[in-house]
Amino acid sequence: MSGKNDQALPNDRQALLRRLPSVESMLEAAAGDPQLTDTPRSVVKSAVRRVLDAIRKDLVSRAPPADDPGISEQAIFRQIRDEIQSAMAENLTHVINATGVVVHTNLGRSVLSQKAMAHMAAAAGRYSNLEFNLAEGRRGSRYEIVEDLICELTGAEAAMVVNNNAGAVLLCLDTVARGREVVVSRGELVEIGGAFRIPDVMAKSGAILREVGTTNRTHPRDYESAINENTGLLLKVHTSNYGIVGFTASVNLKDMAEMGKQAGVPVMEDLGSGTLVDFSRYGLSREPTVQQSVAAGADIVTFSGDKLLGGPQAGIIVGSRPVMEKIKKNPLTRALRIDKLTLAALESTLRAYRDEASAMQTIPTLYMLTCPLADIREKAERLAGLLRQINDDRLTCRIIDSASRAGGGSLPLLELPTRCVAISIQGMSAARMDQRLRQQRPAVTGRIGSDTFIVDLRTVLSDEVEMISQAVNLLLSGSPS
């Protein structure tokens, strides 16, 4: 492990460097470890080199104690084992969402229903009729898997699905308005997650943006005066991720559809977080439903499958048959097409909506948004009880009232009453708790308030309550995850 440059180091550090074990000796130790029997040799070798190189660089750059215990073979091998376990662990892993944000973009958005997961597994493990018409024995279209269901639920004439809603918007603009003007209110030029903006998507599609009105007020005359021989589309964008209040005015979709019909210009609405449920019936904020947009006369409506719908990531397009046929023939559909696993999950999710009462219970997103406070309180009391059973004087917890959020750019002004468990550990800051709990497996992520770690039980699944208690117990014991 030593080299020519090491000769310039002080004698004590040269001695420590000479004590470092060789790569071969560590490989032999790993080969004899029953915990690493099934680990590929290439992974073990890379881990050994990374650990030994890191220790060597550390010894070269610092003044260590006279007898550094960190360079014993046992200590080094423990580091190597940890490095191997980290390398072998899956990157996409289970995270317990205790933030209270129901549709959490960073945590995978909507949790799928049991039926959707089962249908995905079946589609993954077997061949399927993805693009094969079984009745006629010929090639079929993957859009047929869900098109009839979507039309049944929304009242649309035709439908198709792509990989996400931004892709759906891009595809529609490219098909209908490439090289032509798209008239849209300034108050609806939204930015969605990841700094993607409607004007940017429009520019990429080849359409020409024509802004009308002002940020807070747009009138019918603004659209009427903007329509000309080069107008390709009237676009309405639902501001699902923010709200404008006060001195405001906007043109409703029905009036826009009538305006477009008279001018011979198609009308499109991007709902963003589209929903098939009228949430106002459940005491939440009113959101325009896809059915209402279709009934209002829009030629095209786009919305997400993984937000308020509660399904997998997808961009759903519904509309009139003539326009939809043009969209389906656009070569971009190949680049934006949906895969078989997503289709399977989406089909099961859509089928659940045939019985709305059942959907509200079985689709996790819908249940979390409308969950009775009593159910959340029960989970909070159960977690608090489990934490008290740990019987550690350093640990304190209490149940508090708070508010959850819909998330995912949906229902931005909505605050959902919830019950949380606020956890404190003597001698450990809330920030440190947060960091340590994120390192557990499964990871636990919550929020911080008044230097306490807060667990919002609205977004914690029933079987995850005990997992949180176990994670806190491991944190207190100082044991690795």
N, C-alpha and C positions, 0 to 999 in steps of 0.2 A: 504493500500500500504506500510505501514511501517513495520519494523521487528526489531528483537533484535539488529542486527548489526547497525541499524540506531541510536540507543541510544548513540553510541560513537561519532556521528557526532556533529558538532557545532549546537547550538540552532537555528541559522538562517536557516540552511539547513534542520534541522528536521521540522521546521515550513513549509518550502516549500514542503517537501515530504508529510506532512499531508494535504496540499491543493490539492494534485493530486486527480482527480475524480476517482471513482471506475469503474471497468470494467462494472458492471451492468448499471450504470448511462450513460455511453457512448453507451452501446448497446441500451438503451431506446432512446437516442438522435438519433441514426442511424435509428432506426425503424420509427421514425417520420419524417425523411428527405425524401422528395419526389424523390430526385435524386438517392436514394439508395433502392427504393422500390423493384426492381427486383434482388437485390444482395443477393446471398445465405447467410444465417446466419453464416455458417461456415467461409466464407470469411471475413465477418464483424468482427466476434469474433477474428479471427487470426490477423486482422489489428489492432484492439483495443489493444490487448495484446502486439503486436510488438511496437506500438507507446508508450504506457505507460511504457513498460520495458526500451525502449531507453531513454525516458525522465528521468526515475528514475536513471538509470546508470549514466547519464550525471550529474544529481544533486549530486549524491554521490561522483563523481570524481572531481568536480570542485568547485570553490568558486563563486556562482552566485551573481548578484546584489541584493540589499536588497529587491526589488520588481520586480521579473522576470516576464515580460508580457507573456513570452512563455509558462507559465504553467496555464494560464487562461483556463476555460473550452472551450471557443470559439476558442482559438488558438489551443488547443489540438484537438478539433473536426475537424478543418480545416486540420490538419496533418493526422488525421484518414481518412478523405474523400479522400485526395490525395493518401494515401496508398491503399485504396480500389480501386480507379480508376486505379492505377498502376497494382494492382493484377488482375483486370478484363480485362485489355487491352491485346490484342493478342501479343504474342512474335514475331511472324513473321509478319512484318508490312511494309507498303509502304515506300520506300526510294527513294528520287529523286537523281539520279546519275548525278551530275554536275562535275564529275572528268575528263571527257573526255576519260575515258577508256571504250571502247565499250563493250568488253566481260569481265566484271568485276567479277572475281571469288567470291569475298567477298559479292557482291551485287546480286548474283543469276545468273551470266553469262548472257545468251541471253534472251531478252524480246521476248515473244511469239507473233505471229501474232493474229489478231482478230479471224480468222477462227480456228486457233489452240485452242484458249481459248474457243470458242463456242463448238467445238467438245469435248473438255475435260469436259465441263459442262454437255453436253448431255450424255456422257458415265458415268459420276458420278451419275446422277440423275435417271437413268433407268437401267434395265437389258440390257445386250448386248450379242453378239455372240462371246465373247472373246475366248472361246475354244469350239465352237459349229459350225459344218459345216451345214449351213442352207439348202444347196442344197441337201445334202445326209442324213440329219437328224441324224448325228452321231457326236461323239466327234471330235473336230478339234484341231489345234495347234495355239497358239497365234502368232507364228512367221508368219503364213500365212497372218495376217492382213497387214503386210508391205513388205513381202518378194518379191512379184512380182513387187511392186513399186521400191524397191531398185535395183532389177536386171534390170529393165527397164531403170533406170537413170544412172546406173554405167556400164552396160554391163557384169556384173558378171553372172555366172551360178546359184549361190545359195547365200542366205543371211540369217542372223538371227540377233537378237538384244538382248543385255543384259543391265544391269543397268548402266554401265559406261565403258569408254574405258580401264581403268586399269583392270576391270573385264574381258573385251574382250581379252586383252593380256594374262591374267592369264589363262583363259579358253583354248585359242589356244595352249599355251605352254604346259599346262598340258595334252592336248589331243595328240599333235603331238610329243612332245619331252621329256616327263617324263622319267627320268633316262638316257637320252641321251644328247649329246653335242649340244649346240646352238652356232653357229659361228656368232659373231657380232663385228663390228669395235669399237675400243676403243673410237673413236671420236663420237660414237652414244650411249654411255652409259649414257643417260640423266637422270636428276632428274626432276620430274614434281612437281606440287603443293603439299604442305603438307609434303615435304621431302620424297616422294615415289620415289624410284629409280628403273630403269629397272633391275639392278642386283638383287635387293631385291625381285621384283615380280617374276623374273626367279627362284630364290632360293625357293620361296614359291611354285612354280609350280612343283618342283622336277626336273627341267631341270638343266643341267650343263653348266655354262658359259664358253665359249672358246673365249677369246679376241684375235683380230688380228689387225695388223697395229699399228699406233700411233695416238695420239690425233688429229693431223692435216693432216696426210696422210695415206691412206689405198689403196692398189693396188689389182688387181685381183689375183696376185700370192699369196697374203696373205691368201685369202679365199681358193684357190686351195690347198695350202700346209697344211691347217688345216683340210680339209675334210678327214675323215677316216671311218672305219666300224661302229663307234659309233656315227657318226654325225646324228642328228635327224632333224636339221633345219638350214637354212641360214636366218638370221634375219637382216633386214634393218630398222633402226629407224630414222624417219624424225626429224631433230633437229628444231622443230617448235618454241621452246621458246628461242633460242639463235642462234647466227651466228658465224662462224669461217671464218675469211678473211685472205688473205695473201698467204703464201706458203702452199697451201692445195691440196689435191687430194682425191677423193672418187670414189667408183665403182657405176655406175648407175644401176637402178633396172633391166633394160632389160638385161644387161650383167650378173647380178647375177642370173636372172631367167634361162638364157641359161646355166650357169654354174651348177645350181641345176638340170636342166633337164638331162644334160650329166652324172651327178653323181648319179642321182636317189634320190635326196634330195629335199624336198619341200622348197619353198622360201616364206617368210612372210615379209610384210612391215607394220610397225606401223606408220600411218600418224599422230597420235595425233589429231591435229586440222584439220581434213579432210575437204575438200571443194568440192563441185560439180560445182563451178564456176571458170573460169579462170579470176582471178582478174586483170591480166595484161591488159585485154581489157578495164578496167575501170580506168587505170592510176595508179594502185597500184602495189606492189611487186608481182612477179610471185611466186605462190605456186603450188606444184604438186597437181593435182586433183585426185580424186578417180578413175575416168574414165581412166586417163593416167596410173595409177598403175595397174589397171586390164588389160589394153591393153598391158602393158609391160610384162605380163606373170606371175605376182605374183600368187602363189597358195592361199594365204590368205592376205587380207588387212583389217586392223582395223582402226577405226577413231571415233571421238566423235560426238554426235548429238547436243550438246549444245554450241559449240564454233562457228566456222565459218559457220557451217551448219545453225545455227540460230534456232534450235529446242530445245526440252527438254533434260535434262540429260539422256544420253544413250550411250552405246558402240555398234557400228555397225560393224558386221563382214561380209565380202563378200569374195567369192573365188570359187574355182573349186568344182563341185558337190561332188566328192568322199571324199575330205577333209572335206567339210562342213557337210556331213552326219555323219562323225565320231565326229565332234565337237558337233553336236546337240544331240548325244547320251550320251555325257559325263554327269555323275550325277551332276557335278557342275552347270549345266545349271539351275537346280532347285533353287539353292542358289542365283544365279545371275540373275534370270529372271526379265523381265521388267513388270511393272504393267499396268493395263488397262488405267489409266489416261495418263501416259507417252506415251503409244501406240497411243492413240487418238491424242495427240498433235503432235507426230512424223508423223503420217499418213497425217495430214493436212499440215504439213510443207513440207513433201516430195511431195505431190500433187502439191504444188505451183511451184516446180521446173520444172514441165512440160512446163511451159511458163516462161523462164528465165527473160524476161523483166518485167513481172508481179511480179515475185519473188523478184526482186531487189527493188521493190516499197513496197511490202506488208510484207516482212519479215524484222522486225525492224533492226536486226543486219546487213543485207546486205545494207539496206537503210542508216544506220548511217555510215557505212564504205565508202560508195560512194556518200554520200549526197553532193549536190552542195554547194559551199561556200556561194552563194547568199541566200540559204535557212537558213543557220546557221546565217548569218548576220542579216536576218530579225528577227529571234528569239532574237538575242542579242539586236537589236534596240528596240524591243517590251519590253523586260525586263528592259532595261535602262529607257525607257519612263515611265513605271509603277513605278519604284523606285523614279524617280524625282517627280512623282505626290504625293508621300508621303509627300513631302514638309517639310522635317526635316533638319535643318541646320547642324546637326551632321553627316548626311549621304552624302557621295560622291560616285559616280560611274563613270566608264569610260569603253569604249569598247576597247579591246586590241587584237592584233594578237597573236596567240600561236599555239601549236601543240597538237593534240590528239594522243592516242595510240589504237591499235587494242585490246591488252590485251588477257587474257585467254591462254597465252603461244602461241600466234599466231602472225605471221608477226613481229618478234621482232625488226627489224631494221626500220620499217615503221613509219614515222612521218606524220600525217595528218594535213594539214593547217586548222586552225579553228578560230572562233571568240569567245572571252570570255568577260564577264563583271566583272571587278575588283571592289570590294565593300569595302569601308572603313567606319568605324563609329568612330567619335571622342571620345576618352576616352576608347575605347575598342580595345584590340589587335585582330589580325586576328585569333590567336589561341583560344581566348575566343569566338569570333564569330562562329568559327567552332564548338566548343563545344556546344554552345547554339542552333545553327541551327540543330545540330544532335538530340537535345532533343525535337524539334518541331514534330508535327504530321500533315502531313507526315514529316519525317526527311529529311534534306537537307545535302548532303555531297559533298564537292568540293575539291579544293586544295588551298594551301597557297603559295604566292610568294610576296616578297618585303613587307611583313607585310600587305598584302591585301588578302581578301577572294575572290578567283577566281571561277567563274561559267563558265564552258565550255558548251556552248549551243549545241554542237554536240550530246551529250548523254542525253540532256533534252528533254522529249517528249513535244509536242506542248501544251497540256493542263496543263503541269506542270510549265509553265512560270509564270502564275499568282499566282500559289501556292508559288513559291519562293518569289515573291514580298510580299505576305501576311505574310510569315514566317519572313521576314526582318522587316516588319511593327510591328509584335508582339514582336520581339526582341527589337525594339526601344521603344515600349510602356511599356516594362517590364511585359507584360501580360503573364500568363502561357500558354503553348501550348494547 
